Amino acid sequence: MSEDTKRKTTIVIDGRVLPGQLDEQLIRDVVHGFYAEIRSDALLAPLFNKAIAPHDWPPHLTKMCDFWSSLMRRTGRYDGRPLPPHLTLPGLGEQHFRRWLFLFRATVNNLCPPEIAALFMERALRIAHSFRLALAHNRGESTLTVEPITAESLQPAGHPASRHAMKVGSKCD
Protein backbone atom coordinates (compact mmCIF):
# COMPACT_ATOMS: atom_id res chain seq x y z
CA MET A 1 0.00 0.00 0.00
CA SER A 2 1.45 3.40 -0.94
CA GLU A 3 1.91 6.21 1.57
CA ASP A 4 -0.74 8.25 -0.27
CA THR A 5 -3.26 5.40 0.04
CA LYS A 6 -2.56 5.04 3.77
CA ARG A 7 -3.11 8.74 4.34
CA LYS A 8 -6.47 8.70 2.59
CA THR A 9 -7.92 6.33 5.16
CA THR A 10 -6.28 7.72 8.30
CA ILE A 11 -6.73 11.47 8.17
CA VAL A 12 -9.40 12.71 10.55
CA ILE A 13 -10.66 16.30 10.43
CA ASP A 14 -13.33 17.62 12.76
CA GLY A 15 -13.95 14.08 13.96
CA ARG A 16 -14.51 12.74 10.43
CA VAL A 17 -12.30 10.34 8.51
CA LEU A 18 -11.58 11.93 5.15
CA PRO A 19 -13.09 10.18 2.15
CA GLY A 20 -10.62 8.17 0.09
CA GLN A 21 -11.25 10.28 -3.02
CA LEU A 22 -9.62 13.32 -1.39
CA ASP A 23 -6.19 12.78 -2.86
CA GLU A 24 -3.48 15.05 -4.24
CA GLN A 25 -4.81 14.75 -7.80
CA LEU A 26 -8.24 16.00 -6.75
CA ILE A 27 -6.66 18.93 -4.90
CA ARG A 28 -4.59 19.74 -8.00
CA ASP A 29 -7.68 19.54 -10.21
CA VAL A 30 -9.58 21.88 -7.88
CA VAL A 31 -6.75 24.42 -7.62
CA HIS A 32 -5.96 24.48 -11.34
CA GLY A 33 -9.61 24.50 -12.39
CA PHE A 34 -10.49 27.24 -9.93
CA TYR A 35 -7.62 29.53 -10.87
CA ALA A 36 -8.33 29.00 -14.58
CA GLU A 37 -11.78 30.45 -13.86
CA ILE A 38 -10.35 33.33 -11.83
CA ARG A 39 -7.89 34.26 -14.57
CA SER A 40 -10.72 34.70 -17.06
CA ASP A 41 -13.36 36.17 -14.73
CA ALA A 42 -14.41 39.75 -15.50
CA LEU A 43 -14.31 40.82 -11.83
CA LEU A 44 -11.40 38.81 -10.43
CA ALA A 45 -8.98 38.54 -13.36
CA PRO A 46 -7.88 42.19 -13.24
CA LEU A 47 -7.14 41.96 -9.52
CA PHE A 48 -5.24 38.67 -9.71
CA ASN A 49 -3.46 39.35 -12.99
CA LYS A 50 -2.19 42.67 -11.64
CA ALA A 51 -0.83 40.96 -8.51
CA ILE A 52 0.58 37.84 -10.21
CA ALA A 53 2.74 38.18 -13.33
CA PRO A 54 2.21 35.56 -16.07
CA HIS A 55 5.53 33.84 -15.30
CA ASP A 56 4.60 33.70 -11.59
CA TRP A 57 1.39 31.70 -12.09
CA PRO A 58 3.01 28.22 -12.14
CA PRO A 59 4.76 28.72 -8.76
CA HIS A 60 1.59 30.32 -7.38
CA LEU A 61 -0.47 27.28 -8.40
CA THR A 62 2.09 24.97 -6.79
CA LYS A 63 1.90 27.04 -3.62
CA MET A 64 -1.91 26.89 -3.66
CA CYS A 65 -1.81 23.10 -4.14
CA ASP A 66 0.49 22.92 -1.11
CA PHE A 67 -1.85 25.20 0.84
CA TRP A 68 -4.97 23.15 0.12
CA SER A 69 -3.12 19.88 0.65
CA SER A 70 -2.02 21.09 4.08
CA LEU A 71 -5.48 22.35 4.89
CA MET A 72 -7.47 19.39 3.62
CA ARG A 73 -5.09 16.46 4.15
CA ARG A 74 -2.80 17.75 6.91
CA THR A 75 0.31 17.14 4.79
CA GLY A 76 2.22 20.12 6.20
CA ARG A 77 3.49 21.03 2.72
CA TYR A 78 2.47 24.69 2.93
CA ASP A 79 4.87 26.96 4.72
CA GLY A 80 3.69 30.50 4.42
CA ARG A 81 1.34 33.22 5.49
CA PRO A 82 -1.56 33.62 3.07
CA LEU A 83 -3.01 36.81 4.55
CA PRO A 84 -0.29 39.49 4.05
CA PRO A 85 -0.34 39.51 0.22
CA HIS A 86 -4.10 40.02 0.28
CA LEU A 87 -3.83 43.00 2.64
CA THR A 88 -1.93 44.93 -0.02
CA LEU A 89 -4.34 44.35 -2.91
CA PRO A 90 -5.83 47.74 -3.79
CA GLY A 91 -9.60 47.76 -4.02
CA LEU A 92 -10.12 44.25 -2.63
CA GLY A 93 -13.70 44.24 -1.36
CA GLU A 94 -16.81 42.31 -0.50
CA GLN A 95 -17.78 41.70 -4.13
CA HIS A 96 -14.41 40.03 -4.77
CA PHE A 97 -14.80 37.65 -1.84
CA ARG A 98 -18.33 36.74 -2.90
CA ARG A 99 -17.25 36.10 -6.48
CA TRP A 100 -14.20 34.11 -5.31
CA LEU A 101 -16.46 31.93 -3.15
CA PHE A 102 -19.02 31.57 -5.93
CA LEU A 103 -16.39 30.33 -8.40
CA PHE A 104 -14.79 28.12 -5.77
CA ARG A 105 -18.14 26.55 -4.91
CA ALA A 106 -18.87 25.91 -8.61
CA THR A 107 -15.45 24.30 -9.02
CA VAL A 108 -15.66 21.98 -6.02
CA ASN A 109 -19.28 21.06 -6.76
CA ASN A 110 -18.32 20.08 -10.31
CA LEU A 111 -15.11 18.21 -9.47
CA CYS A 112 -15.71 16.66 -6.06
CA PRO A 113 -18.10 14.19 -4.47
CA PRO A 114 -20.64 16.13 -2.32
CA GLU A 115 -18.99 15.29 1.02
CA ILE A 116 -15.60 16.54 -0.18
CA ALA A 117 -17.10 19.63 -1.83
CA ALA A 118 -18.72 20.46 1.52
CA LEU A 119 -15.36 20.11 3.32
CA PHE A 120 -13.68 22.42 0.80
CA MET A 121 -16.48 24.99 1.15
CA GLU A 122 -16.43 24.92 4.96
CA ARG A 123 -12.77 25.85 4.87
CA ALA A 124 -13.14 28.41 2.06
CA LEU A 125 -15.93 30.19 3.94
CA ARG A 126 -13.81 30.31 7.12
CA ILE A 127 -10.81 31.64 5.20
CA ALA A 128 -12.91 34.32 3.50
CA HIS A 129 -14.37 35.44 6.83
CA SER A 130 -10.95 35.56 8.46
CA PHE A 131 -9.51 37.56 5.56
CA ARG A 132 -12.47 39.96 5.56
CA LEU A 133 -12.05 40.56 9.32
CA ALA A 134 -8.32 41.19 8.86
CA LEU A 135 -8.94 43.59 5.96
CA ALA A 136 -11.49 45.55 7.97
CA HIS A 137 -9.10 45.75 10.93
CA ASN A 138 -6.18 46.73 8.68
CA ARG A 139 -8.27 49.52 7.13
CA GLY A 140 -9.36 50.82 10.53
CA GLU A 141 -12.96 49.70 10.01
CA SER A 142 -15.16 48.02 12.59
CA THR A 143 -14.92 44.25 12.52
CA LEU A 144 -18.23 44.01 14.38
CA THR A 145 -20.16 44.58 11.17
CA VAL A 146 -18.36 41.87 9.17
CA GLU A 147 -20.89 39.05 8.93
CA PRO A 148 -19.81 35.62 7.69
CA ILE A 149 -20.72 34.90 4.08
CA THR A 150 -22.87 31.81 3.77
CA ALA A 151 -22.86 29.44 0.82
CA GLU A 152 -26.60 30.07 0.45
CA SER A 153 -26.02 33.81 -0.05
CA LEU A 154 -23.67 33.42 -3.02
CA GLN A 155 -24.85 34.65 -6.42
CA PRO A 156 -26.54 32.17 -8.74
CA ALA A 157 -24.99 31.61 -12.17
CA GLY A 158 -27.58 33.82 -13.90
CA HIS A 159 -26.89 36.85 -11.69
CA PRO A 160 -25.80 39.97 -13.62
CA ALA A 161 -22.43 39.96 -11.81
CA SER A 162 -21.89 36.48 -13.17
CA ARG A 163 -21.65 37.22 -16.89
CA HIS A 164 -18.65 34.96 -17.36
CA ALA A 165 -19.84 31.64 -18.78
CA MET A 166 -19.06 28.91 -16.28
CA LYS A 167 -16.97 26.16 -17.78
CA VAL A 168 -15.86 24.78 -14.45
CA GLY A 169 -15.51 21.06 -14.26
CA SER A 170 -12.94 20.07 -16.81
CA LYS A 171 -9.99 18.41 -15.18
CA CYS A 172 -6.59 19.97 -15.71
CA ASP A 173 -3.63 18.20 -17.23
Backbone as CSV, one residue per row, in Angstrom:
resi,resn,N_x,N_y,N_z,CA_x,CA_y,CA_z,C_x,C_y,C_z
1,MET,0.854,-1.181,0.000,0.000,0.000,0.000,0.892,1.234,0.000
2,SER,0.636,2.197,-0.858,1.455,3.401,-0.937,1.168,4.317,0.243
3,GLU,2.092,5.234,0.482,1.914,6.207,1.569,0.671,7.054,1.329
4,ASP,0.433,7.437,0.052,-0.737,8.247,-0.275,-2.025,7.495,0.047
5,THR,-2.066,6.197,-0.241,-3.262,5.401,0.045,-3.494,5.304,1.540
6,LYS,-2.431,5.103,2.309,-2.564,5.035,3.766,-3.147,6.329,4.318
7,ARG,-2.656,7.455,3.827,-3.106,8.743,4.338,-4.585,8.976,4.064
8,LYS,-5.067,8.499,2.934,-6.470,8.701,2.589,-7.394,8.120,3.644
9,THR,-7.013,7.015,4.238,-7.915,6.333,5.159,-7.652,6.673,6.618
10,THR,-6.603,7.453,6.904,-6.276,7.716,8.298,-6.398,9.173,8.713
11,ILE,-6.639,10.064,7.811,-6.733,11.474,8.171,-8.122,11.759,8.718
12,VAL,-8.145,12.360,9.898,-9.404,12.707,10.549,-9.429,14.217,10.746
13,ILE,-10.486,14.853,10.263,-10.663,16.296,10.430,-12.036,16.525,11.025
14,ASP,-12.072,17.317,12.074,-13.333,17.619,12.757,-14.083,16.339,13.118
15,GLY,-13.336,15.326,13.543,-13.950,14.075,13.961,-14.405,13.173,12.831
16,ARG,-14.092,13.541,11.587,-14.510,12.741,10.432,-13.290,12.189,9.710
17,VAL,-13.351,10.919,9.343,-12.305,10.335,8.506,-12.522,10.863,7.094
18,LEU,-11.448,11.382,6.506,-11.581,11.925,5.154,-11.915,10.827,4.155
19,PRO,-12.774,11.149,3.197,-13.092,10.176,2.146,-11.846,9.844,1.332
20,GLY,-11.772,8.627,0.855,-10.623,8.170,0.085,-10.381,8.938,-1.201
21,GLN,-11.416,9.560,-1.752,-11.252,10.285,-3.022,-10.487,11.595,-2.849
22,LEU,-10.318,12.054,-1.617,-9.624,13.323,-1.389,-8.119,13.080,-1.448
23,ASP,-7.612,13.029,-2.667,-6.189,12.783,-2.858,-5.540,14.010,-3.492
24,GLU,-4.235,13.912,-3.699,-3.484,15.046,-4.244,-3.942,15.414,-5.651
25,GLN,-4.344,14.445,-6.447,-4.807,14.750,-7.803,-6.091,15.569,-7.762
26,LEU,-6.994,15.237,-6.863,-8.236,16.003,-6.753,-7.934,17.428,-6.305
27,ILE,-7.036,17.576,-5.348,-6.657,18.925,-4.903,-6.057,19.702,-6.067
28,ARG,-5.192,19.075,-6.836,-4.593,19.743,-7.997,-5.669,20.136,-9.006
29,ASP,-6.606,19.240,-9.271,-7.684,19.543,-10.213,-8.508,20.732,-9.733
30,VAL,-8.810,20.768,-8.441,-9.585,21.881,-7.881,-8.805,23.184,-8.019
31,VAL,-7.564,23.193,-7.582,-6.754,24.418,-7.620,-6.590,24.918,-9.055
32,HIS,-6.192,24.044,-9.958,-5.956,24.476,-11.340,-7.261,24.877,-12.034
33,GLY,-8.328,24.144,-11.800,-9.613,24.500,-12.391,-10.143,25.820,-11.864
34,PHE,-10.019,26.011,-10.566,-10.492,27.239,-9.932,-9.716,28.458,-10.429
35,TYR,-8.403,28.371,-10.439,-7.624,29.527,-10.869,-7.742,29.777,-12.370
36,ALA,-8.041,28.771,-13.159,-8.328,29.003,-14.581,-9.575,29.876,-14.706
37,GLU,-10.561,29.620,-13.866,-11.777,30.447,-13.860,-11.465,31.867,-13.409
38,ILE,-10.698,32.004,-12.354,-10.346,33.327,-11.833,-9.631,34.154,-12.893
39,ARG,-8.706,33.532,-13.600,-7.892,34.264,-14.571,-8.689,34.757,-15.765
40,SER,-9.895,34.234,-15.953,-10.724,34.703,-17.064,-12.010,35.370,-16.584
41,ASP,-12.150,35.567,-15.290,-13.356,36.166,-14.734,-13.291,37.693,-14.847
42,ALA,-14.382,38.296,-15.273,-14.415,39.748,-15.496,-14.107,40.545,-14.230
43,LEU,-14.538,40.085,-13.081,-14.308,40.816,-11.833,-12.950,40.489,-11.214
44,LEU,-12.591,39.227,-11.167,-11.400,38.812,-10.430,-10.111,38.830,-11.246
45,ALA,-10.198,38.594,-12.544,-8.981,38.536,-13.363,-8.136,39.804,-13.253
46,PRO,-8.726,41.001,-13.342,-7.883,42.195,-13.242,-7.122,42.279,-11.917
47,LEU,-7.766,41.911,-10.838,-7.141,41.956,-9.516,-5.993,40.948,-9.419
48,PHE,-6.256,39.718,-9.807,-5.242,38.666,-9.708,-4.125,38.859,-10.725
49,ASN,-4.479,39.211,-11.957,-3.457,39.347,-12.987,-2.555,40.554,-12.752
50,LYS,-3.038,41.545,-12.013,-2.195,42.674,-11.636,-1.216,42.254,-10.536
51,ALA,-1.657,41.381,-9.644,-0.832,40.959,-8.510,0.131,39.824,-8.862
52,ILE,-0.228,39.012,-9.863,0.581,37.839,-10.210,0.962,37.926,-11.689
53,ALA,2.242,38.094,-11.946,2.739,38.176,-13.328,2.560,36.827,-14.025
54,PRO,2.420,36.830,-15.351,2.210,35.564,-16.071,3.229,34.476,-15.723
55,HIS,4.500,34.842,-15.612,5.526,33.836,-15.302,5.476,33.374,-13.845
56,ASP,4.724,34.087,-13.001,4.604,33.703,-11.590,3.408,32.796,-11.314
57,TRP,2.556,32.563,-12.315,1.394,31.704,-12.092,1.766,30.261,-11.775
58,PRO,2.688,29.615,-12.495,3.011,28.223,-12.138,3.466,28.050,-10.685
59,PRO,4.399,28.889,-10.175,4.756,28.716,-8.765,3.600,29.051,-7.815
60,HIS,2.748,29.998,-8.220,1.590,30.319,-7.380,0.648,29.116,-7.287
61,LEU,0.408,28.458,-8.408,-0.466,27.282,-8.402,0.130,26.159,-7.562
62,THR,1.430,25.978,-7.639,2.093,24.975,-6.795,1.910,25.317,-5.324
63,LYS,2.081,26.602,-5.003,1.902,27.038,-3.616,0.462,26.819,-3.153
64,MET,-0.504,27.089,-4.031,-1.907,26.889,-3.656,-2.244,25.400,-3.507
65,CYS,-1.631,24.557,-4.327,-1.812,23.105,-4.138,-1.251,22.685,-2.785
66,ASP,-0.093,23.218,-2.424,0.492,22.917,-1.111,-0.412,23.419,0.011
67,PHE,-0.961,24.626,-0.162,-1.853,25.204,0.845,-3.071,24.308,1.070
68,TRP,-3.758,23.958,-0.015,-4.972,23.154,0.117,-4.659,21.730,0.560
69,SER,-3.520,21.199,0.173,-3.117,19.879,0.649,-2.902,19.909,2.161
70,SER,-2.243,20.950,2.632,-2.021,21.086,4.076,-3.329,21.279,4.821
71,LEU,-4.205,22.058,4.245,-5.481,22.352,4.892,-6.422,21.154,4.886
72,MET,-6.492,20.465,3.770,-7.470,19.388,3.621,-6.943,18.021,4.051
73,ARG,-5.644,17.790,3.879,-5.094,16.459,4.149,-4.044,16.464,5.251
74,ARG,-3.773,17.626,5.823,-2.801,17.749,6.912,-1.395,17.283,6.506
75,THR,-0.998,17.593,5.270,0.306,17.144,4.788,1.452,18.001,5.308
76,GLY,1.163,19.238,5.714,2.217,20.116,6.198,3.100,20.676,5.096
77,ARG,2.661,20.571,3.844,3.491,21.035,2.725,3.527,22.552,2.604
78,TYR,2.508,23.232,3.081,2.469,24.688,2.926,3.219,25.338,4.076
79,ASP,4.135,26.206,3.720,4.873,26.963,4.718,4.799,28.421,4.294
80,GLY,3.851,29.112,4.823,3.694,30.498,4.422,2.618,31.186,5.227
81,ARG,2.371,32.409,4.845,1.345,33.221,5.486,0.458,33.773,4.374
82,PRO,-0.736,33.221,4.207,-1.560,33.622,3.069,-2.173,35.019,3.185
83,LEU,-2.320,35.531,4.387,-3.012,36.811,4.547,-2.228,38.027,4.041
84,PRO,-0.967,38.233,4.408,-0.287,39.488,4.049,-0.383,39.916,2.588
85,PRO,-0.214,39.023,1.605,-0.336,39.506,0.219,-1.723,40.065,-0.101
86,HIS,-2.750,39.545,0.547,-4.103,40.019,0.284,-4.356,41.393,0.903
87,LEU,-3.652,41.702,1.987,-3.833,42.997,2.640,-3.354,44.148,1.769
88,THR,-2.486,43.872,0.826,-1.928,44.933,-0.020,-2.630,45.077,-1.366
89,LEU,-3.637,44.251,-1.625,-4.343,44.349,-2.905,-5.259,45.574,-2.902
90,PRO,-4.981,46.556,-3.764,-5.831,47.743,-3.788,-7.233,47.413,-4.298
91,GLY,-8.220,47.919,-3.579,-9.599,47.762,-4.020,-10.246,46.442,-3.678
92,LEU,-9.536,45.541,-2.994,-10.124,44.255,-2.631,-11.319,44.488,-1.717
93,GLY,-12.479,43.978,-2.121,-13.696,44.237,-1.357,-14.642,43.059,-1.305
94,GLU,-15.788,43.327,-0.725,-16.813,42.309,-0.502,-17.191,41.580,-1.787
95,GLN,-17.361,42.323,-2.879,-17.777,41.699,-4.132,-16.735,40.698,-4.625
96,HIS,-15.464,40.960,-4.353,-14.405,40.034,-4.767,-14.466,38.736,-3.962
97,PHE,-14.695,38.854,-2.664,-14.801,37.648,-1.836,-16.008,36.809,-2.248
98,ARG,-17.121,37.485,-2.501,-18.325,36.744,-2.897,-18.120,36.039,-4.236
99,ARG,-17.494,36.709,-5.171,-17.250,36.101,-6.477,-16.252,34.954,-6.356
100,TRP,-15.195,35.152,-5.556,-14.199,34.109,-5.310,-14.893,32.865,-4.757
101,LEU,-15.740,33.063,-3.764,-16.456,31.934,-3.151,-17.428,31.288,-4.131
102,PHE,-18.090,32.109,-4.936,-19.020,31.572,-5.932,-18.288,30.657,-6.920
103,LEU,-17.160,31.133,-7.451,-16.387,30.331,-8.401,-15.789,29.094,-7.732
104,PHE,-15.352,29.256,-6.492,-14.789,28.116,-5.775,-15.861,27.053,-5.541
105,ARG,-17.045,27.497,-5.134,-18.142,26.545,-4.914,-18.488,25.814,-6.214
106,ALA,-18.573,26.547,-7.323,-18.875,25.909,-8.609,-17.806,24.878,-8.965
107,THR,-16.552,25.215,-8.711,-15.454,24.297,-9.024,-15.538,23.030,-8.192
108,VAL,-15.649,23.184,-6.865,-15.660,21.977,-6.017,-16.925,21.158,-6.234
109,ASN,-18.046,21.823,-6.498,-19.277,21.065,-6.758,-19.184,20.259,-8.049
110,ASN,-18.459,20.779,-9.032,-18.316,20.080,-10.310,-17.238,19.001,-10.302
111,LEU,-16.235,19.149,-9.451,-15.115,18.212,-9.471,-15.117,17.190,-8.340
112,CYS,-15.824,17.475,-7.270,-15.710,16.657,-6.060,-17.011,15.950,-5.713
113,PRO,-16.904,14.793,-5.057,-18.100,14.195,-4.468,-18.686,15.177,-3.445
114,PRO,-19.991,15.144,-3.202,-20.639,16.127,-2.321,-19.985,16.283,-0.946
115,GLU,-19.590,15.201,-0.321,-18.987,15.287,1.016,-17.664,16.056,0.982
116,ILE,-16.880,15.838,-0.055,-15.600,16.538,-0.182,-15.827,17.994,-0.573
117,ALA,-16.777,18.252,-1.465,-17.104,19.633,-1.832,-17.511,20.416,-0.591
118,ALA,-18.292,19.798,0.283,-18.721,20.461,1.522,-17.526,20.770,2.418
119,LEU,-16.565,19.859,2.513,-15.360,20.114,3.316,-14.564,21.287,2.749
120,PHE,-14.382,21.302,1.433,-13.683,22.425,0.798,-14.406,23.741,1.099
121,MET,-15.727,23.750,0.948,-16.484,24.989,1.152,-16.452,25.446,2.603
122,GLU,-16.528,24.532,3.551,-16.427,24.924,4.963,-15.143,25.707,5.187
123,ARG,-14.054,25.187,4.678,-12.768,25.850,4.870,-12.680,27.161,4.085
124,ALA,-13.175,27.179,2.865,-13.136,28.406,2.063,-13.948,29.517,2.719
125,LEU,-15.101,29.182,3.266,-15.932,30.187,3.938,-15.231,30.726,5.181
126,ARG,-14.562,29.862,5.927,-13.813,30.312,7.116,-12.658,31.220,6.718
127,ILE,-11.937,30.830,5.673,-10.813,31.640,5.200,-11.309,33.013,4.763
128,ALA,-12.369,33.039,3.978,-12.911,34.318,3.500,-13.310,35.202,4.672
129,HIS,-13.955,34.635,5.674,-14.375,35.438,6.829,-13.154,35.975,7.580
130,SER,-12.173,35.134,7.776,-10.954,35.558,8.461,-10.249,36.678,7.691
131,PHE,-10.142,36.535,6.379,-9.507,37.562,5.558,-10.308,38.860,5.594
132,ARG,-11.621,38.761,5.536,-12.469,39.960,5.564,-12.330,40.687,6.898
133,LEU,-12.265,39.945,8.000,-12.047,40.558,9.316,-10.691,41.263,9.359
134,ALA,-9.660,40.605,8.860,-8.320,41.192,8.861,-8.259,42.443,7.986
135,LEU,-8.908,42.404,6.829,-8.935,43.587,5.958,-9.629,44.757,6.642
136,ALA,-10.768,44.488,7.268,-11.489,45.553,7.974,-10.605,46.140,9.073
137,HIS,-9.987,45.289,9.849,-9.104,45.754,10.927,-7.941,46.563,10.358
138,ASN,-7.319,46.063,9.305,-6.180,46.728,8.676,-6.558,48.098,8.115
139,ARG,-7.796,48.246,7.694,-8.273,49.517,7.128,-8.852,50.447,8.191
140,GLY,-8.830,50.004,9.450,-9.365,50.817,10.534,-10.876,50.803,10.611
141,GLU,-11.505,49.821,9.995,-12.964,49.697,10.011,-13.387,48.788,11.158
142,SER,-14.642,48.881,11.538,-15.159,48.019,12.590,-15.272,46.583,12.085
143,THR,-14.775,45.660,12.870,-14.920,44.248,12.523,-16.259,43.699,13.009
144,LEU,-16.952,44.466,13.836,-18.233,44.009,14.383,-19.314,43.899,13.314
145,THR,-19.141,44.604,12.227,-20.155,44.585,11.171,-19.856,43.562,10.071
146,VAL,-18.741,42.857,10.187,-18.361,41.873,9.171,-19.058,40.553,9.489
147,GLU,-20.110,40.289,8.747,-20.885,39.052,8.927,-20.275,37.948,8.069
148,PRO,-20.293,36.716,8.537,-19.810,35.615,7.690,-20.654,35.494,6.419
149,ILE,-20.013,35.195,5.327,-20.717,34.901,4.079,-21.153,33.440,4.152
150,THR,-22.383,33.189,3.792,-22.872,31.810,3.771,-22.909,31.311,2.331
151,ALA,-22.791,30.023,2.162,-22.861,29.437,0.821,-24.199,29.760,0.172
152,GLU,-25.251,29.803,0.977,-26.596,30.073,0.448,-26.736,31.493,-0.097
153,SER,-25.895,32.416,0.377,-26.019,33.812,-0.051,-25.225,34.127,-1.318
154,LEU,-24.494,33.168,-1.834,-23.674,33.423,-3.019,-24.545,33.542,-4.261
155,GLN,-24.081,34.344,-5.216,-24.854,34.650,-6.421,-25.077,33.417,-7.283
156,PRO,-26.297,33.258,-7.787,-26.540,32.170,-8.741,-25.864,32.482,-10.073
157,ALA,-25.704,31.464,-10.889,-24.995,31.606,-12.166,-25.618,32.650,-13.082
158,GLY,-26.927,32.873,-13.020,-27.584,33.822,-13.904,-27.556,35.255,-13.407
159,HIS,-26.945,35.509,-12.263,-26.895,36.847,-11.685,-26.100,37.770,-12.606
160,PRO,-26.505,39.044,-12.718,-25.804,39.969,-13.620,-24.299,40.060,-13.357
161,ALA,-23.867,39.892,-12.108,-22.431,39.962,-11.813,-21.705,38.706,-12.272
162,SER,-22.464,37.754,-12.759,-21.889,36.476,-13.171,-22.016,36.312,-14.681
163,ARG,-21.513,37.258,-15.432,-21.648,37.222,-16.893,-20.679,36.249,-17.544
164,HIS,-19.638,35.903,-16.826,-18.654,34.958,-17.365,-19.298,33.583,-17.453
165,ALA,-19.245,32.975,-18.609,-19.837,31.640,-18.779,-19.040,30.620,-17.983
166,MET,-19.721,29.891,-17.122,-19.065,28.908,-16.276,-18.713,27.672,-17.091
167,LYS,-17.431,27.369,-17.131,-16.966,26.160,-17.780,-16.217,25.309,-16.765
168,VAL,-16.537,25.501,-15.513,-15.857,24.778,-14.452,-16.199,23.307,-14.556
169,GLY,-15.228,22.483,-14.307,-15.510,21.062,-14.264,-14.588,20.228,-15.116
170,SER,-13.870,20.866,-16.018,-12.941,20.072,-16.810,-11.660,19.900,-16.008
171,LYS,-11.197,18.689,-15.959,-9.987,18.407,-15.185,-8.777,18.953,-15.922
172,CYS,-7.812,19.399,-15.146,-6.586,19.970,-15.712,-5.566,18.881,-15.976
173,ASP,-4.734,19.135,-16.950,-3.632,18.201,-17.225,-2.500,18.474,-16.279
